[in-house]
Amino acid sequence: MIEKRNFRKTLKFYQKLLQKEKRNKGSEVKTMLSKLKGQLEEMRSKVVYAEQWGLEPCALPVIVNIAAAHCDTLDFSPLDESSSLIFYNVSKHPRGGRQPKARVLQAGTPLGLMAYLYSSGAFLEGYVQQFLYTFRYFCSPHDFLHFLLDRISSTLSRAHQEPTSTFTKIYRRSVCLLQAWLEDCYAVDFVRNAGLLGRLQDYLSSQVRRGAGGTHPPGGDLEDPKDVEEDARPLNALCKRLSEDTVSRKSFPWRLSRGNGLALPHHKERQYSIASALPKPCFLEDFYGPYTKAGEKGPYFLTEYSTQQLFSQLTLLQQELFQKCHPVHFLNSRALGVTDKSAAVPRASSSESLSAKPCSLFLPNYIQDKYLLQLLRSADDVSTWVAAEIVTSHTSKLQVNLLSKFLLIAKSCYEQRNFATAMQILGGLEHAAVRQCAAWRILPAKIAEVMEELKAVEVFLKSDSLCLMEGRRLRAQPTLPSAHLLAMHIQQLETGGFTMTNGAHRWSKLRNIAKVASQVHAFQENPYTFAPDPKLQSQLKQRIARFSGADIAVLAADSGAGPRQAASEKHSRKIQDKLRRMRATFQ
């Protein structure tokens, strides 16, 4: 799973640095070694700390039956493991003469799947992370919060009386799960839902006040043992974190450095509002800054910069948008109007699109963040910009130069695993008005071959949802996936029923969706480190903003490329007709 892989890669990188330090007594290497060693110890201690409160599968029915009151909106009564969770056995080769069969979770009821969060190995095997990405298909955040708080309330007093009992494990694992949820999904579940956040804050405040009055919960179960002095009581610590501007993400390190350096400090969570979710031209206003048309340069500025300069700055612009994504943003995208057509993002002003809105796969009361629409709109605008620059060129020489430039930029992109920008450029070059340009006929053969390479890359990206995770060496490199293709892969996994005939939800299906979506965080861990060029970025953003939402066919006609192209094609057809008549005379 991702957690195990992250730990192994971080350990491997630490060992490489250790060997390098032995050969070269550099202070920089020593500093990095000490920091990385601290990260390894922190990861090992905190994950092991969370795992020590796991329960055996046979004890999971206690999780369901322990609360005095059941969840308000979940229509499930307390069930035993055999009816709430369905497993299948996987035979393994025996080691040391004896090796029992491993059980893999196949399906479960909502309460059963939530209870399985308390099983031993749920953190290390990745089940907790997968659940946090996919529970919205069968459970609302309010119900999940109610489930966790109910278990905390039901075991708080008994855990204090019996520190080594099952109640203590349930209580401490509940707090660990609550903290993991806050740290990993705060922006998608709590920021946009004031009622959910208020409910949690009220509960934590009441428990802290009750603890201050004399009923003290067992100490030190939220943080790593090293942090006991800082946060002596878990609920008090959670209350402190919620009172800050953002929720810290340090306690459960799902995502560490991918092996080429220390993890960058995490910036504050950006809060997404309904206003920010509305479709806007490509980049947001605050991203573009003030647009001064007077200082804008024409398409000739592209020829003033090298392919590497343009590729690196376009990559940084795309990376800035991608870093704001969350895996949950790519789920249930069909309900947002995202389809497998080139015009993937619907116009919000269209009454037809609103009336024909697809059915959501999430529960009806879930408020979904629409940041994916902004990301797809930005990709569409880059494609429009590429096409517009070419069709508005007034000379064949400039068209050839721009075609060559964009093709070489796209080649650099896919070679450096920036598949997002590569596919955006391909989308612009495949526009009908661009394909009709006469410049393709005089384009050098080696440059024209890049177009076929781009199409082959597109086929490769469509072939497998996990194709970018193949190969350890490639996986460790910075990567920007195509947002639209990633959403399409998840849509394909979402096709079909989520429930079995007995009402249980197919966890095998949800697990596959979570694995594909988790690539978002995996790629965000390893960013590109190109030096930014503010001047070039400003010019690129101005040109992209100028052509945002433009009709390429209209631009081509206005620039005169359309009539000239029609005349050229007519002349070509006349020559071909004459050649056919000449061949016919020799038969």
VORO-31578 format. One record per atom (N, C-alpha, C, CB): x, y, z. Coordinates in steps of 0.05 Angstrom, whole numbers, plus 5000, padded with zeros to 4 digits. Glycine has a CB too. Layout:
# VORO-31578
XYZ...
This chain:
# VORO-31578
501749765000500050005000501850255000498150005024500450484997501950734994503650795019500050964988502450745043503950805067506450635069502150755092506250375064508550205065510650285044507749915061509650345020511550424999512950685005510050454972511550875017512851125025514951075045510751315036514450905065516350855085518850715074515150685107518450525056520650385044522450565027519750145026521050745012522650934995524151135011520751074975522851225033524251415050526651285064522351535071526251035072528450885084530750835064527450615095529950775039532050725018533550985013530750624992532151205012533551465007535351535030531451685003534451475054536151515078538751355077534651445104538451105068540850935066542751035044540050645059541751135022543451255001544951495012541851324976543451665026544851905038546951825058542752085051546351605072548351515092550951425079547151285109550651295056553051215041554451455030552351015019552951645020554151885009555652045031552052064996554552045054555752195077558352065085553852205101558551805082561051665088563251745069560651365089562551775043564451855023565152145023563451774995563152315029563552605028562552725054562052725004564352835070563652945096562453225092566152955115560253245079559053505074556953575096557653515047556953835103555053915124552153905114555654205134551853955087549153955076547953675078549154045047549553465071548653195073547953115101550653005061549653205120549153135148546553265158551553235165546053505150543553635158541153495147543553935149541353415122539053265109538752995122539553235079540952865129540752605142539252625169543552495147539952825185538652855211535752905208540053075227534953075189532153135185530652885175531753365165531852745156530552505145530252285166532052405121532252265183532152065205529852135224534752055220529452395229527152475246524552405233527352765252524352445206521852375192521352075194522052465163523351915190523051625191522051545219525651485184523351645240522551575267519751665273524451695287519051905263516352005268514251835254516152295258514851755229512951595214512551325227513851565185514851195234514650935246513150935272517450815250513751125290512551135316509551195315513951345333508851385297506051465297504251265284505751735283505151135262503550935250503350695267504650855222505550615280505450385298503750455322508350315308503850705331502150795353499150765347502751085361498350845322495650815314494850525311495150965289496650355302496050075298495749915323498149955280497050005345496949845369494149835382498849955390492350015372489650015382487649865364488650295386488749705345487049545328485849305341488549465303483549215331482148985342482248755322479249055349482048515332481848275314479048275301482348015330478848165277476248165263473948045280476448015238474547845296472347725312471247915333473447475326472748125340471848325360470348565347474148415376470248575320469048805307466048845313469448785278464448625317461648675324461348845349460248415329463348845367463149015391462949305383465548965409464349385361464349665352461449745345466149695327459949575331457249635323455349645347456349445302455649465365453749435387454449605412453649155396456649745412457549875436456050125442460449935434455150265422453850525427451050485438453750695401450250665454447550655466445450725446447350845490446050905427444150975406445550935379443251275410443950855360444950805333445051065317443350595318446351045293446451285276443651365268448151225251443251625265440651735260439451645233440752035262441051655212439951625185440751355172440751845168442451195186443150945174441150725183446050865182439850605164437850405170439050125173435650405148440850095192442049835197442049795227444949825185441149555235441249485263443849345268438849295270444649315294447149185301447248905289447549175331449348845275449648585261452248455269449448615231452448195266454948055271456748075246454547765280459247985249461148025227460247875202463847935236459047645205458447475182456347605164457447215191454647775175452547905159453248195152449947895174455148315165455748595159458348625143456048755185460048425141462448425126462748165110464948475144463548175086463947945069466847935060462047945044468147705065470947675057471247445037472647605082473547445023474247205008477147135015473847254977477746885013480346785021482346784998480146495033484846855004486946864985489146674994488147154981489546454979491546254987494346364982491145994972496046335001498846424998500746185002499546645018503046204990505045984994505945975023507446024975506045745035506845725063509645815068506345445073510045945089512746025098513345895125512946345100515645755125516345625150514545385157516345825173513245275137511545045142508645105147512644895164508045345157505245415164504745705156504645375194502645745140501846015133498746005129503246105106497346135146494446135143493546295119493046245168491146235110489946385087489346675095487446245077489946855078489347135083486547205073491447325068485147365089482447445082482447725071480547425106481047775049480948035037478048125037482048025007477548365046474848465048473748505020474848735064471348405016470048424990467648614990469048154982466048615012463748785013462848825042461348674996461149015047460149055074457949265075462449135092456449255097454449465101455849715110452349365123454549945109455850195119456950165147453950425118455350055166456450015193458749815194454149925211458549605178460649415177463249535167459949175160463149695145465549815134466650025153464849955108464950165168466050355188467250205211463850535198466049975219467249815241469949695233465349595249470349635207472849525199475149715201472549425170474549975204476650175209478150115235475450445211476949965253478149895279479749635278476049875300479949505255481349255253484349305254480549095228485849105264488749125264489749125235489948905281491549305229492649325203491149515184492749055190489049635194487449815177489050055167484949905191490850155184492550385175494750295157493750525200496150085164498449995148497649885121500049785164495349755120494449635095493149835076492549405100492650085086491550285069488450305070492350245041487250135087484250135087483150405097483249905105484450525117483450775128483550995107485150855153485751015093485951215072483951165050488751225060483550925041481650855020478750915029481850565012478250865054475550925065475051225065475250805094477051375074476651665075476251795047479051795088477151665026476751764999474051684988478951654981472851464997470551354983468051325000471251084973468051395025465651335042463251505033466351395071463651715018461351885010459451744991462352144997460251524980458451364963456251234979460051154947456751165004454851015020454251145047455750735024455651355054455251465081455851765080457151335102454151925093454652215093456652285114451952365098458052505111459952595132458652625159461252855123456152715160454752745185454452475199451952865181453752265183453451995195456151885205452151805175458251935189460851835197461751975222462851875175461352235224462152385248460552285272461752685244457952245267456252145289457251875299453252115280458051705280459151435287461651465305459851275262463451635297465951665312465451785339467951835296463851995340463352125366461751945385461852395362459951785373458451595389460351395403456351445373462351295388464251105400466051235421465950985377466751485416468351635436466751675461469351905424464251755459462651805483462051555498460051945475461651335483460851085496463150945510459750895476465651005503467950875514469651055532469650755492469051315533470751505547471051435576469651785544468851395590468951345619470051065624466251375631469250865608470150595612473150565605468550395596474050715586476950705579478650815602477550865554477551015617478951125639479050925663477651385649476950765665476850575687478550325681473950495693478650245656480050005648482050075626478049775639484450165633486350265613487250055593488750365627487049795599487949585581485749435567489749385596483249535570480949385559480549445530478549455576478549305518477749355491476649635488475649145482475249735509474150005508476350215504472550065533478550175516480850365512481750365483483150295531481950125471482750105443480750245425483049815435478250205430476150325414476250635416473350225421476550725441476651015446479051135431476851065476481351015435483751135423483851115393486251015435482950885382482750865353480751065342482050575345478551115356476551305346477851585344474151315366479351665364480651925363482751935340482051995390484151715336486151705314484751735287487751445315482451605284480951615259479851905255478651415259478852025276477852295274480052485265476552385300482352455277484552635270485452585241486852595289485652325233486452265205484452385185486651965201481952375192479852485174480152785171477052415185480652915194480953205194483453295178481153315222485553145181488053225168488053165138490453085181486652955130486752885102484452995085486752585099482153045097479753125082478453375094477752905081479853535109478653775121477553965100480753925138479054005078478154195057475754105042480454245038475353845038473153745022470653685038473953505007470953635065468653555081467753775101469253305095469653915113468954095135468854385127470954065157470554465108470654745101468054835088472954805081466854665071464454735057461854655072464454595030462154545096459854465112460054575140459654145113458954815143459154945169457754795191458055235167455554655184454154505204455754275215451554395193457254135197458953915206461154005223460053755181462454225215464754335231463754435258466054555215461454575258460354675283459654455302457954845278458554235291457854005309460353885322456353795292462453865307464953755318466153945339466953695296466154195332467254395351465654395377467354665339463054385375461354395399461854145416458354405392462153915403462553665418465253675432462453425399467353755418470053765430470153965453472153835409468854195449468854395470467454295495467454655461465154145491463754045514465353835529461053925505466753655513468353455526470753565541469353255505471953785529474253915543473254045569475554115524470954175568469954305592469254095613467454475586468153865604467553645623470153535635465953425609472253515618474753415628475953605648476653365605475653865643476754055662475254055688476554335650472753945687471253935712471853695729468353935706473553515718474253285735474153025722472553285759472852995699472752745685474852745663469952685673477152635669479452665651479752415634482052715667479852445608480352215591483252125593479652275562483851885586486651795587488451975569486851505578490752035578492452235564494252105543494152375584495052275524497052205505496252015483499252085519493652005476492951815455492451935428490451665464492652195426492352315399495052335386491052595401497052415400499652475389501552235394500752725400503752255380505952075385506852115414508252125365507951895426508951935454510752175459510351685463512252255438513952485441512452745445515852505418509852745436508252995437506352995461506753025411506752815480504852795502504853055519505452565520507253165522507453415538506053645524510353485543506053645498504753865483501753835484505753875454500753595478497853545477497253315496496853485448496753375521496453165541493853015537496453295568491853135526489352995523488353025494487153105542487452805482486852805453484652995445486252525444482452995459480253165452481053465455477753105468482553515476483453795479485253875456484953825506486953685447488753745424487153795399490753525420485153635394483453675370482053935371481453445367481154015394479754275397481654495391478654305426484154475400486154685394486654695364488754625409486854475351487454475322485154595306487954185312482654545314480454655300480254955304477854525309481255055326481155345332483155495315481555395361485155355303487155485287486055535259489655325286487555675242486655735215486455495198488555935203488055295203487955055187488554815205489855075163488254575194488754335209491454225201486454125203493054165221495754065215495553785202497454055240497553715186497553455173499953295181497453495142500953325205503553195211503152925225505153375228500852865236500652635253500552365239498352665271499152355217499052105201500352165174496152005199502952115171504352195146503751995124507352205151501352025111500851865087502951915066498051915076503752175064505352255041508052375051503852465025510152225047512852325053514352375027514352115071516852455030518552505007518752254990521252605016518652294963518652064945521451964939517252134920523452054953526051944949528052124936525851694934527352364930529352544917529852794934528452624889529052784959529553014976527553014999529353274960527853205017526053225039523453345030527253395061521353275045518653375038518553675042516453235054517353815024517154105027515054165049516254235000515354395062513454465083510754505070514354715098508654395084505954405073504754685077504254195085503654795056502355055059499655025071502155195031498555245080495855235092493855135071495055505103491754995081489654905064488155135052487754725079487755125026486155335013483255255015486955374983481655435025478855375029477355435003477655535052475755244994474155274970471355354977474155014953470355564965467655664969465955604945467655964976463355654948461555614925462355804902458655654933463056054910463756244890466256164874464256524902468156044888470555954874470155714857472755904894467955564862467355324847465955384821465655134864464855624817463555684792465555694770462055954795464755594746466655594724467555874716465455464699470155914714471256174706473256124683472656314730474056324670476056294649478656174660476656554635479555964648482055824653483155864681484155914634484656074687485756124713484056324728488656224710484156304754482656484771483856764769482556384800482156964776483057244775485457294792480857434783485357184816487657234834490157084824486957144863489756874808492056734797493356894775491156454787491657024758492657184736493857444745490457234716492557574765493457844772492158044752496457874772492658294755491458494738492358454709492258774747490458464691490958414662491158674648488658234650493458734638493958984624494358924595496459134636492358984579492358914551494459074536489658964539495059314545496959484531499759364531496959764544500459224552503159114554503358834542504059114582501258734530501258464520502858444494498458364516504258224491505758164466504157974449508558054473504657974423503357804405504657524405503357914377503857354385504957084385507957074380503556924364509157294371512057294365513757244390512857554352512557304414514157274438514856974442512657384463513256794432513856504435516456434421511556334424517056564399519556504385522056624398519356604356521556804417523756924431524856754454522957194443523356544461524256374483524756094473522056364506526555954487527155684479524955494487529855594492525055254476523055044483523254974512523554794466525554964523525954894552524755104570528854854559525055354562523955574579520955564579524955844569519755534556516855524554515755274567515855534524517055044564516154804576516154824607517854564568518354934618518654944647516555134659521455034655516055354647514155544658511255454655514555824646510655334633507955214630507554984650507555104602509654844656509454624676508954744703512054464676510354954710509955074737507155194739512055304742506055304718503355414719501355184723502655564693501754964709499954734712500254614740500454524691502654604750503154484776501754644798506154474781501754904795500455074816497455004818500855364810496254954796493354874796493054594807492154904768494754414799494554134807494954094837496453964791496754254848497254224877494854294894499554404884492854424883490454494899488354264898489254744889488954054882486953844879486953654904487653674854484853514907484553304926483453054912482653384950484252814919483152574906480152574904484152334920478752674925475852664924474652844902474752764951476153044893475253214871474653054846477253434866476052834842475752684817473552474818478352544810472352434841470152244844467552374836470052134873465652204826462952284820463052524800461452374845464952514781465152744763462952744742467852724749461652524737459452524718457152704728458452234713456752714753454652884764455353184760454352834794457853244756458653524751458453594721461453574760457753394704457553444676460053374660456853724671461953254672464453174659463952924642466753124679464452944617463952714598466552654583461652784579466252454566468552364550468752514524468352064545467552744521467752904497469853114501464953034491470553254480472653454481471653694498473453554453469053764496467953974513467053854538465654124498468953804557468353654581467053824602470953544592467354084601466254254623463754394613468354444633461554364626459054504618459154794625456654374630457754954609457355234615455355264637456555394590456055414659454255434681451855604674455655564705452055774653449855954646447755804629450856194631448355564620446455424603444255294619447955214587441755374613439455254627439054964619436955424622439854894595439554624586441254434602440154594556443754514607445554334622444554304651448454454622443354514662442354484689439854304690441654764700438254314670435854144670436453854665433854244649438653804650439453524644441753434662440253504615441853524686443953454704443953154711443853624730446153014709446252724715445852674745448852604706445052434751444552354778447252314793442952094780447352404817449852384833450052114846449852604855452552014847453051754860453451784890455551624848454052034899454252084927451452104939455852344933451352094966448752134979447652404974449052085010445052434973443852694963444552934979440852664964445052905005445653145022448553225022444653095050450253095006453053155006453553394987454852914998455053594997455653834981458453784968455754094999458453744942460953664928462453914919460353484904465053914923466754124914467154104884469554124928466954324869467154324840469854424830464854484829471854394845474454484835475454344810476554444857474454094806475253954782474354104757474053674782472054244758471154394735473054624729468254504741474154744749476054964744478554854731476755104770479454624741481854494730481454424700482654254746479154314694478554234666478154474649476154054665476954684660476654934645479355054638474955134660481255044657483955144651485254984629485655144676484954724630486054554609484854614582485654254615482254664581480854734556481854994545477854744560482455184563483355444554486255444543483155644577487855264554490555234543490455124515492255044561488654924511488254814484487255024465486354574485485355194474484355414457486555614450482055554471488255664470490455854465492355744444491955914491493055494445494855374426493655394398495355074433491155324395489855334369489655624359487055204370488955814377488556094369491256214360487456254392493356154373495956274365496656184336498156184384495955944329496655834302494855954281496555534302492255944286490356034264490456334260487555934271491256484280491356774277494056874265490856914303495856684260498456764248497956834219500556534251499057054210498457154183500457074162498357454184502456934169504456834149504856534153507056994152505456404131506056114133508556054149506355994105510456234147512956194162512456204192515056414155510856394201510156414230508556164238508656664236506756074221505255834228507055594232503155774207508955564213510755334215512455364241512655324191513355604247514955644272513355574297515955934273510755664297509155614321508355314323506555784319507755184300507154904301509654744312506454794273511954814302514454684311514854734340516854784294514454984349514855054377513054894395514555354381510454894389508554744406509054444406505654804396509754334383510254054382512753974399510753954353514854144398517254094414516654134443519554274405514954334450514254364478512754124488512454624482510854024472509253784480511053544483507053734460513053524466514953294468516553314494516953294443517453554501518953584526517053524549520053874528514553594547512653544569512353254574509953674562511753094553511252814559513852664566509952674535516152764556518652634564519352684593520952734546518452914603518852984631516352924648519653284634514552774638512152674652510152894659513052524677510153114645508053304647505953234626509153604644504353034632502452934613500053124611501452654620499553284631497353474630497653684608497053624657499953824608500454024587500753894560502954194594502053664559502353524533499653464520503953264537497753374536495053314525493553564518493453134544494053774533492754034527493754144500493254234549496354124495497354214469496354034447500454214470496253774451495153594431492253664425495353304441490753734445487953814440487754054422486553864466489554254426489554494409490454434381491354694421492354254378493354194351491454024335496054054353489653874349487753704335485153854328487153464352485054104334482654254326482454264296482754544338479954244286479554224257480754454242476554204251480554704253481654934239484654924238480755194253485954814258488854784259489754574239489854724287488254344238489054134220488854214191487353884226487254414185486954504157489154704148484254624153490854774167492854974160494854854139494355064185495555014120497454924099500254884111497555124076500854994134503454964145504254674152503655134171502254494155502954214161504354094137500354064167503854184113505054064089508054124086503554154064508754354098511654434095513054404122511854724085511854274141513054224167515254014164510954144188517654054175519753844173518753574183522253924190519653364170518653094176519153014205519952894157521453084216522053004243520253144263524953064250519453394257517653534274514853424272517653844268514053354247511353244243511052974257510853214213513252824260513052574274512252594303515652424272512852834315512152874343509152854347513153144353507552934327504652924329503752634333503353044304504952444318504352164321505252064348505651994299507452164358508352084385506352174406511152194391505352414403503352514422500752344422502652804416499952264398497552094397498051824410496752054368500551724406501251464419501251494450503951364409502251724459502151774488499351784499503652034495497551914483494751924491493551644493493152104472494151474474493151204475494251054499493951054449496751104505497950974529496651074555500951044530496051324557494751434581491951324584494751734580490551274562487851164563487750864568486351234537490050734564490050444565489650334593492650344554490750464613490750344640490550574660493250164646488850544680488450754700490950794718486050704717492650584720494950604737497550594721494950374758497450664696499850644679502050824688499050704650501451054700503451244709504851154734502351524712503750954748504950854772506750614768502850774792507150534743508750304736511750384736507950184709513350214746516250264746517150434769517050394720518850334786519750484810521250734802521450304828522950714782524550944774522851164763526650864754520851104746519151304734517251414755517651184711516251244773514351334793515551544812513351094809518251534815519551714833520051994821522151604843519452024795519852274781517452454784520552224751517752714783515452894783513552834760516353194781510952844766508952764746506552944749508152474750505453024726502953174725501053014707503253464715499052884717497252724701495152904686495752514717493952794666491752934652489252914670491252814624488253134679485953134697483453004684485253414706483053064658480752954645480952654642480353094617483252554634483552264630483352124657486252204617484352244678484152124705481252114714485852284726479752324709476852314715475452104699475652594710476252074674474951864657475451584667475851894628477951534676478551274687476851214712481551254694476551414729474951374753471951334746475251604773471051484726468251444716467851164707467651644694469851054693469550774683469350584707471950704665470850634728470750464752468050494766473050514770466950734764464350794777462050664763463951084780462450574738460250464723459350194735461050414693456750154737455649914749454749964777457749694748453549754789452349784815454449774837450449564820453949924858455649934882454749734903455850214893452349634901451249454921450749174910448749574933450848984928450248704921447348654926452048504938446448414920443548354923442648354952443048074911444548304970443848314999444048595011445648125014444648794994444849065004447549155013442949105027449548965013452249045021453549194998453848785028455349375006456749544986459349404978457349824997459949404952462249264941464849424948462049234910466249324968468649454976470849414955469649355003470849194941472949144921472749364899472548864908470249454893469849664873470849934885466949684865470149994909470950244922473950244926469550274949475150024932478050014936479550084910478949734946478549974887479750044861479550334855478549874839477250454861476950744857478850894874474050834863479150824899481050964917483950934907480750854945484650704897487450674887488050864864487850384879486150894846486651074823486651364833484451034802484751434850484651714860487051784877482151754876488251594891490451644908492951734893491151404925492951694866495251794850495552094853494851714821493352234858493552524860495452604882490752644865495152494905496852554927499752454922495752444954499952224910502552104904504152294886502351824892502852404866504252584848504752864860502652624822503052944878503453204891505853204910500953284907506652964919508952954937511553024924509152674949511752994898514353024884514053244863515152754871514153494871513753714851516153774834512853964866515753904812517954004795519254244810516854094767521854264805523454464819524654664800525654334836523354724778524454924759524355204772522754924732526255364763526355644773524155804759529155774768522355934774520256084761521256334746518156164782519956394724520556634709518056804709521556564679517756994728515257154730514557294704515557354752516557404690515957554665514657374644518457684654515857144640514856954620512156844629516756724615511856784654509256684664507056884660509456604693507757144665505757354661504857374632506857614671506757354613506157364585504357124577508657374568505056894587503556654580500656674591504856404591500456774615497756794627496057004613497956864657497357214604495857424589494857314562497557664584496457164548495657054523493456844526497956934508493656674547491656474552489056604560492556274574489156814576486756954584485457094561487457164606486957204542485857344519484057164502488057464502484956914498483456724480481556544496485456564464481156594521479456414537476656424526479456504567475556184520472856164510472556254481471056324527474656304466474456404439473556174420477156514429472256254398471356064377473656054356468656154364474955834355477255804337476455834308478655534341474155724301473255744273472856034265470655594268471756194283471356484277473956624275469556604299475856564293478456684292479856624265480256594315479656374257480956294231479656444208480655984227477056474208475756614186476456914187472756584188476557024211477257314212480157364204476857414241481857174209484657224201485257164172486457044218483257064158483557004130484656734123485357204118485156574144486256304139484256124127487256184165481656174134479556004124479256024094476956064137478756264082478456284053480956194038477856564045483356264048485756184034486055884034488256314048485255754057485455474059483555334040485055374087481055454038479055334020480055353991476355484023481255583983482255613956484555413951483255903951486255373970488455193967487454903963490355203991485454833979484354563977483054523949482454503999481654733940480354713914482354673892478654963908484554823893486654793873487954513875488855013878488254413898489454143902487553933890489954083931484953963894483153763883483153773852480253823893483454013840483654023811486053873800483754313802488353903814490753763805490353463807493153853821489153373829488653083833486852973812487553033861484753133805482953043784484353003757480553233781486153193751487653183726489452933726489253433722490752873749492452643751490852383747493952633777488452373759486852133756486052093727484352153774485352313713484652283685486952193668483552553674489352293674491752203660492351913664494152373668491951813689492451533694490451353679492351473724487951463677485851303664486451263634483151443667487851463622488451433593490551223587489451703582492151143607494250943603493250663609496651003620490850633618489750373625488450243601487750393648
